[in-house]
Amino acid sequence: MKTVAQLTYIPLYTDHPKDKVQDLLEFVAQHDVEVDVNYLSTSVKGETEVVFELIREIYDTMTIEGETFRFHVELLSPSGE
C-alpha cells in the first residue's frame, strides 16, 4: 500500500529560511520515497510505514536541533499501488 503525504515546513525566527528548507529536502531525499517539490509544499509517496517514519524523523530532528517551526502534514488515503 502506498501513502501520499503533503509536507509544508515553515522555519520561524530565522534569517535563512531557504537554507533550512533546502536542508530538509536533502534529508527527505535520503529516504525510500518519491518526492515532488512544489512552490509551497513537498509531496512524498511511498510505503505507508516509510512515510510515517519519515514524518516522525523530520519532527524529531527539527526538535532536537532546537528549531522553531511549523510543520503541516496532509495525508491522502492510501492507494493499492
N, CA, C and O atoms as CSV, one atom per row, in Angstrom:
chain,resi,resn,atom,element,x,y,z
A,1,MET,N,N,0.846,-1.172,0.000
A,1,MET,CA,C,0.000,0.000,0.000
A,1,MET,C,C,0.896,1.242,0.000
A,1,MET,O,O,1.898,1.285,0.714
A,2,LYS,N,N,0.544,2.231,-0.784
A,2,LYS,CA,C,1.297,3.481,-0.876
A,2,LYS,C,C,0.497,4.619,-0.240
A,2,LYS,O,O,-0.726,4.687,-0.361
A,3,THR,N,N,1.210,5.491,0.427
A,3,THR,CA,C,0.608,6.661,1.047
A,3,THR,C,C,1.258,7.909,0.474
A,3,THR,O,O,2.461,7.929,0.214
A,4,VAL,N,N,0.456,8.950,0.278
A,4,VAL,CA,C,0.966,10.242,-0.166
A,4,VAL,C,C,0.771,11.233,0.976
A,4,VAL,O,O,-0.318,11.349,1.538
A,5,ALA,N,N,1.847,11.943,1.307
A,5,ALA,CA,C,1.781,12.977,2.333
A,5,ALA,C,C,2.281,14.281,1.722
A,5,ALA,O,O,3.311,14.315,1.048
A,6,GLN,N,N,1.549,15.326,1.964
A,6,GLN,CA,C,1.977,16.662,1.534
A,6,GLN,C,C,2.548,17.352,2.764
A,6,GLN,O,O,1.856,17.529,3.766
A,7,LEU,N,N,3.820,17.741,2.680
A,7,LEU,CA,C,4.533,18.325,3.811
A,7,LEU,C,C,4.813,19.794,3.555
A,7,LEU,O,O,5.303,20.168,2.489
A,8,THR,N,N,4.502,20.615,4.528
A,8,THR,CA,C,4.833,22.033,4.460
A,8,THR,C,C,5.617,22.369,5.720
A,8,THR,O,O,5.098,22.286,6.832
A,9,TYR,N,N,6.869,22.747,5.528
A,9,TYR,CA,C,7.764,23.077,6.628
A,9,TYR,C,C,8.034,24.576,6.583
A,9,TYR,O,O,8.483,25.105,5.567
A,10,ILE,N,N,7.759,25.250,7.688
A,10,ILE,CA,C,7.950,26.696,7.767
A,10,ILE,C,C,8.881,26.996,8.935
A,10,ILE,O,O,8.457,26.960,10.090
A,11,PRO,N,N,10.152,27.293,8.643
A,11,PRO,CA,C,11.056,27.665,9.726
A,11,PRO,C,C,10.717,29.066,10.230
A,11,PRO,O,O,10.479,29.977,9.438
A,12,LEU,N,N,10.699,29.229,11.530
A,12,LEU,CA,C,10.357,30.510,12.145
A,12,LEU,C,C,11.593,31.136,12.767
A,12,LEU,O,O,12.517,30.432,13.175
A,13,TYR,N,N,11.604,32.439,12.837
A,13,TYR,CA,C,12.652,33.194,13.516
A,13,TYR,C,C,14.049,32.884,12.981
A,13,TYR,O,O,14.977,32.653,13.756
A,14,THR,N,N,14.195,32.880,11.671
A,14,THR,CA,C,15.494,32.633,11.060
A,14,THR,C,C,15.741,33.645,9.946
A,14,THR,O,O,14.807,34.108,9.291
A,15,ASP,N,N,16.988,33.972,9.746
A,15,ASP,CA,C,17.356,34.878,8.660
A,15,ASP,C,C,17.552,34.132,7.344
A,15,ASP,O,O,17.674,34.756,6.290
A,16,HIS,N,N,17.583,32.794,7.400
A,16,HIS,CA,C,17.870,31.991,6.213
A,16,HIS,C,C,16.860,30.848,6.049
A,16,HIS,O,O,17.244,29.679,6.101
A,17,PRO,N,N,15.581,31.169,5.854
A,17,PRO,CA,C,14.581,30.102,5.757
A,17,PRO,C,C,14.801,29.186,4.556
A,17,PRO,O,O,14.532,27.988,4.648
A,18,LYS,N,N,15.279,29.716,3.438
A,18,LYS,CA,C,15.502,28.874,2.259
A,18,LYS,C,C,16.547,27.801,2.538
A,18,LYS,O,O,16.414,26.666,2.080
A,19,ASP,N,N,17.578,28.154,3.282
A,19,ASP,CA,C,18.606,27.175,3.634
A,19,ASP,C,C,18.032,26.058,4.499
A,19,ASP,O,O,18.364,24.887,4.316
A,20,LYS,N,N,17.182,26.423,5.427
A,20,LYS,CA,C,16.558,25.426,6.309
A,20,LYS,C,C,15.663,24.484,5.515
A,20,LYS,O,O,15.659,23.277,5.759
A,21,VAL,N,N,14.908,25.026,4.569
A,21,VAL,CA,C,14.035,24.195,3.735
A,21,VAL,C,C,14.888,23.293,2.843
A,21,VAL,O,O,14.561,22.119,2.667
A,22,GLN,N,N,15.962,23.816,2.286
A,22,GLN,CA,C,16.850,23.006,1.448
A,22,GLN,C,C,17.452,21.854,2.249
A,22,GLN,O,O,17.553,20.736,1.743
A,23,ASP,N,N,17.848,22.113,3.484
A,23,ASP,CA,C,18.373,21.048,4.341
A,23,ASP,C,C,17.334,19.956,4.540
A,23,ASP,O,O,17.658,18.768,4.508
A,24,LEU,N,N,16.088,20.358,4.745
A,24,LEU,CA,C,15.018,19.388,4.933
A,24,LEU,C,C,14.801,18.566,3.663
A,24,LEU,O,O,14.614,17.352,3.740
A,25,LEU,N,N,14.825,19.212,2.498
A,25,LEU,CA,C,14.648,18.491,1.234
A,25,LEU,C,C,15.765,17.459,1.020
A,25,LEU,O,O,15.516,16.358,0.529
A,26,GLU,N,N,16.975,17.821,1.388
A,26,GLU,CA,C,18.085,16.879,1.272
A,26,GLU,C,C,17.894,15.700,2.219
A,26,GLU,O,O,18.230,14.568,1.872
A,27,PHE,N,N,17.364,15.953,3.397
A,27,PHE,CA,C,17.067,14.893,4.360
A,27,PHE,C,C,16.005,13.944,3.798
A,27,PHE,O,O,16.153,12.725,3.877
A,28,VAL,N,N,14.949,14.500,3.240
A,28,VAL,CA,C,13.860,13.693,2.671
A,28,VAL,C,C,14.371,12.841,1.503
A,28,VAL,O,O,13.955,11.694,1.346
A,29,ALA,N,N,15.260,13.394,0.694
A,29,ALA,CA,C,15.772,12.686,-0.484
A,29,ALA,C,C,16.561,11.435,-0.106
A,29,ALA,O,O,16.773,10.571,-0.956
A,30,GLN,N,N,16.991,11.318,1.121
A,30,GLN,CA,C,17.753,10.155,1.572
A,30,GLN,C,C,16.855,8.962,1.906
A,30,GLN,O,O,17.358,7.889,2.240
A,31,HIS,N,N,15.558,9.133,1.822
A,31,HIS,CA,C,14.611,8.084,2.187
A,31,HIS,C,C,14.003,7.445,0.941
A,31,HIS,O,O,14.042,8.013,-0.151
A,32,ASP,N,N,13.449,6.271,1.124
A,32,ASP,CA,C,12.890,5.491,0.023
A,32,ASP,C,C,11.457,5.937,-0.280
A,32,ASP,O,O,10.500,5.188,-0.084
A,33,VAL,N,N,11.337,7.176,-0.761
A,33,VAL,CA,C,10.040,7.737,-1.139
A,33,VAL,C,C,10.207,8.519,-2.439
A,33,VAL,O,O,11.297,8.995,-2.757
A,34,GLU,N,N,9.118,8.644,-3.179
A,34,GLU,CA,C,9.100,9.535,-4.346
A,34,GLU,C,C,8.857,10.946,-3.820
A,34,GLU,O,O,8.024,11.149,-2.937
A,35,VAL,N,N,9.581,11.916,-4.362
A,35,VAL,CA,C,9.495,13.284,-3.870
A,35,VAL,C,C,9.095,14.211,-5.012
A,35,VAL,O,O,9.664,14.149,-6.102
A,36,ASP,N,N,8.111,15.068,-4.752
A,36,ASP,CA,C,7.681,16.075,-5.711
A,36,ASP,C,C,7.696,17.424,-4.996
A,36,ASP,O,O,6.846,17.704,-4.152
A,37,VAL,N,N,8.684,18.258,-5.353
A,37,VAL,CA,C,8.842,19.553,-4.703
A,37,VAL,C,C,8.024,20.592,-5.447
A,37,VAL,O,O,8.165,20.761,-6.658
A,38,ASN,N,N,7.178,21.281,-4.716
A,38,ASN,CA,C,6.354,22.350,-5.271
A,38,ASN,C,C,6.738,23.669,-4.613
A,38,ASN,O,O,7.598,23.706,-3.734
A,39,TYR,N,N,6.109,24.730,-5.036
A,39,TYR,CA,C,6.447,26.064,-4.524
A,39,TYR,C,C,6.215,26.198,-3.027
A,39,TYR,O,O,7.051,26.763,-2.322
A,40,LEU,N,N,5.087,25.685,-2.531
A,40,LEU,CA,C,4.742,25.869,-1.122
A,40,LEU,C,C,4.808,24.601,-0.279
A,40,LEU,O,O,4.715,24.667,0.947
A,41,SER,N,N,4.966,23.451,-0.925
A,41,SER,CA,C,4.989,22.209,-0.164
A,41,SER,C,C,5.739,21.144,-0.951
A,41,SER,O,O,6.118,21.342,-2.105
A,42,THR,N,N,5.937,20.028,-0.303
A,42,THR,CA,C,6.588,18.879,-0.924
A,42,THR,C,C,5.700,17.673,-0.696
A,42,THR,O,O,5.219,17.450,0.415
A,43,SER,N,N,5.483,16.897,-1.740
A,43,SER,CA,C,4.721,15.665,-1.603
A,43,SER,C,C,5.680,14.491,-1.614
A,43,SER,O,O,6.628,14.451,-2.399
A,44,VAL,N,N,5.422,13.535,-0.734
A,44,VAL,CA,C,6.191,12.301,-0.708
A,44,VAL,C,C,5.224,11.141,-0.864
A,44,VAL,O,O,4.110,11.165,-0.340
A,45,LYS,N,N,5.669,10.123,-1.594
A,45,LYS,CA,C,4.834,8.950,-1.823
A,45,LYS,C,C,5.690,7.723,-1.583
A,45,LYS,O,O,6.805,7.615,-2.092
A,46,GLY,N,N,5.152,6.801,-0.800
A,46,GLY,CA,C,5.888,5.580,-0.520
A,46,GLY,C,C,5.063,4.638,0.323
A,46,GLY,O,O,3.883,4.870,0.588
A,47,GLU,N,N,5.717,3.567,0.738
A,47,GLU,CA,C,5.052,2.617,1.615
A,47,GLU,C,C,4.593,3.354,2.874
A,47,GLU,O,O,5.305,4.215,3.391
A,48,THR,N,N,3.422,3.015,3.353
A,48,THR,CA,C,2.814,3.731,4.469
A,48,THR,C,C,3.745,3.830,5.673
A,48,THR,O,O,3.898,4.911,6.242
A,49,GLU,N,N,4.356,2.743,6.063
A,49,GLU,CA,C,5.243,2.760,7.225
A,49,GLU,C,C,6.436,3.677,7.002
A,49,GLU,O,O,6.867,4.364,7.928
A,50,VAL,N,N,6.977,3.697,5.783
A,50,VAL,CA,C,8.125,4.548,5.469
A,50,VAL,C,C,7.733,6.017,5.552
A,50,VAL,O,O,8.484,6.825,6.098
A,51,VAL,N,N,6.572,6.373,5.020
A,51,VAL,CA,C,6.108,7.763,5.044
A,51,VAL,C,C,5.889,8.229,6.485
A,51,VAL,O,O,6.301,9.330,6.848
A,52,PHE,N,N,5.246,7.401,7.302
A,52,PHE,CA,C,5.005,7.793,8.693
A,52,PHE,C,C,6.312,7.882,9.479
A,52,PHE,O,O,6.467,8.762,10.326
A,53,GLU,N,N,7.242,6.984,9.205
A,53,GLU,CA,C,8.543,7.047,9.875
A,53,GLU,C,C,9.292,8.318,9.466
A,53,GLU,O,O,9.935,8.955,10.300
A,54,LEU,N,N,9.210,8.684,8.192
A,54,LEU,CA,C,9.852,9.901,7.711
A,54,LEU,C,C,9.279,11.133,8.414
A,54,LEU,O,O,10.029,12.008,8.847
A,55,ILE,N,N,7.971,11.200,8.527
A,55,ILE,CA,C,7.332,12.327,9.210
A,55,ILE,C,C,7.846,12.429,10.647
A,55,ILE,O,O,8.161,13.519,11.125
A,56,ARG,N,N,7.925,11.309,11.317
A,56,ARG,CA,C,8.410,11.295,12.703
A,56,ARG,C,C,9.869,11.726,12.771
A,56,ARG,O,O,10.244,12.494,13.657
A,57,GLU,N,N,10.705,11.238,11.840
A,57,GLU,CA,C,12.121,11.599,11.824
A,57,GLU,C,C,12.310,13.097,11.576
A,57,GLU,O,O,13.159,13.728,12.205
A,58,ILE,N,N,11.528,13.660,10.671
A,58,ILE,CA,C,11.615,15.099,10.408
A,58,ILE,C,C,11.294,15.873,11.688
A,58,ILE,O,O,12.036,16.768,12.092
A,59,TYR,N,N,10.195,15.517,12.304
A,59,TYR,CA,C,9.770,16.211,13.524
A,59,TYR,C,C,10.828,16.081,14.619
A,59,TYR,O,O,11.201,17.072,15.247
A,60,ASP,N,N,11.305,14.873,14.845
A,60,ASP,CA,C,12.295,14.644,15.893
A,60,ASP,C,C,13.600,15.392,15.613
A,60,ASP,O,O,14.187,15.980,16.521
A,61,THR,N,N,14.049,15.369,14.364
A,61,THR,CA,C,15.296,16.036,14.002
A,61,THR,C,C,15.197,17.537,14.214
A,61,THR,O,O,16.102,18.142,14.790
A,62,MET,N,N,14.118,18.138,13.761
A,62,MET,CA,C,13.953,19.578,13.938
A,62,MET,C,C,13.838,19.942,15.422
A,62,MET,O,O,14.316,20.998,15.837
A,63,THR,N,N,13.217,19.089,16.209
A,63,THR,CA,C,13.072,19.345,17.634
A,63,THR,C,C,14.421,19.245,18.344
A,63,THR,O,O,14.760,20.095,19.166
A,64,ILE,N,N,15.184,18.206,18.023
A,64,ILE,CA,C,16.499,18.009,18.638
A,64,ILE,C,C,17.423,19.176,18.308
A,64,ILE,O,O,18.204,19.614,19.153
A,65,GLU,N,N,17.332,19.675,17.081
A,65,GLU,CA,C,18.186,20.781,16.664
A,65,GLU,C,C,17.736,22.127,17.242
A,65,GLU,O,O,18.368,23.154,16.997
A,66,GLY,N,N,16.646,22.116,18.006
A,66,GLY,CA,C,16.182,23.336,18.652
A,66,GLY,C,C,15.538,24.324,17.700
A,66,GLY,O,O,15.466,25.518,17.991
A,67,GLU,N,N,15.069,23.832,16.566
A,67,GLU,CA,C,14.424,24.705,15.581
A,67,GLU,C,C,13.055,25.150,16.093
A,67,GLU,O,O,12.390,24.424,16.832
A,68,THR,N,N,12.648,26.342,15.693
A,68,THR,CA,C,11.285,26.809,15.904
A,68,THR,C,C,10.621,26.759,14.541
A,68,THR,O,O,11.101,27.381,13.593
A,69,PHE,N,N,9.525,26.026,14.434
A,69,PHE,CA,C,8.961,25.750,13.112
A,69,PHE,C,C,7.475,25.457,13.187
A,69,PHE,O,O,6.909,25.213,14.252
A,70,ARG,N,N,6.873,25.492,12.014
A,70,ARG,CA,C,5.536,24.939,11.783
A,70,ARG,C,C,5.731,23.814,10.790
A,70,ARG,O,O,6.492,23.946,9.831
A,71,PHE,N,N,5.049,22.719,11.017
A,71,PHE,CA,C,5.191,21.558,10.154
A,71,PHE,C,C,3.789,21.015,9.898
A,71,PHE,O,O,3.190,20.371,10.759
A,72,HIS,N,N,3.283,21.284,8.713
A,72,HIS,CA,C,1.945,20.848,8.336
A,72,HIS,C,C,2.047,19.566,7.525
A,72,HIS,O,O,2.864,19.462,6.610
A,73,VAL,N,N,1.211,18.592,7.868
A,73,VAL,CA,C,1.191,17.317,7.156
A,73,VAL,C,C,-0.240,17.032,6.740
A,73,VAL,O,O,-1.156,17.035,7.564
A,74,GLU,N,N,-0.419,16.787,5.452
A,74,GLU,CA,C,-1.721,16.350,4.944
A,74,GLU,C,C,-1.535,14.974,4.347
A,74,GLU,O,O,-0.606,14.747,3.571
A,75,LEU,N,N,-2.409,14.060,4.704
A,75,LEU,CA,C,-2.314,12.689,4.204
A,75,LEU,C,C,-3.474,12.383,3.270
A,75,LEU,O,O,-4.627,12.702,3.563
A,76,LEU,N,N,-3.155,11.764,2.150
A,76,LEU,CA,C,-4.183,11.285,1.253
A,76,LEU,C,C,-4.454,9.822,1.590
A,76,LEU,O,O,-3.581,9.129,2.114
A,77,SER,N,N,-5.637,9.365,1.295
A,77,SER,CA,C,-5.956,7.960,1.589
A,77,SER,C,C,-5.003,7.058,0.801
A,77,SER,O,O,-4.611,7.397,-0.315
A,78,PRO,N,N,-4.635,5.928,1.369
A,78,PRO,CA,C,-3.660,5.044,0.714
A,78,PRO,C,C,-4.211,4.455,-0.580
A,78,PRO,O,O,-5.417,4.271,-0.747
A,79,SER,N,N,-3.284,4.168,-1.484
A,79,SER,CA,C,-3.666,3.508,-2.735
A,79,SER,C,C,-3.033,2.133,-2.762
A,79,SER,O,O,-2.054,1.881,-2.059
A,80,GLY,N,N,-3.571,1.266,-3.548
A,80,GLY,CA,C,-3.109,-0.114,-3.616
A,80,GLY,C,C,-1.964,-0.352,-4.568
A,80,GLY,O,O,-1.677,-1.502,-4.898
A,81,GLU,N,N,-1.299,0.696,-5.023
A,81,GLU,CA,C,-0.197,0.542,-5.999
A,81,GLU,C,C,0.837,-0.422,-5.530
A,81,GLU,O,O,1.821,-0.661,-6.229
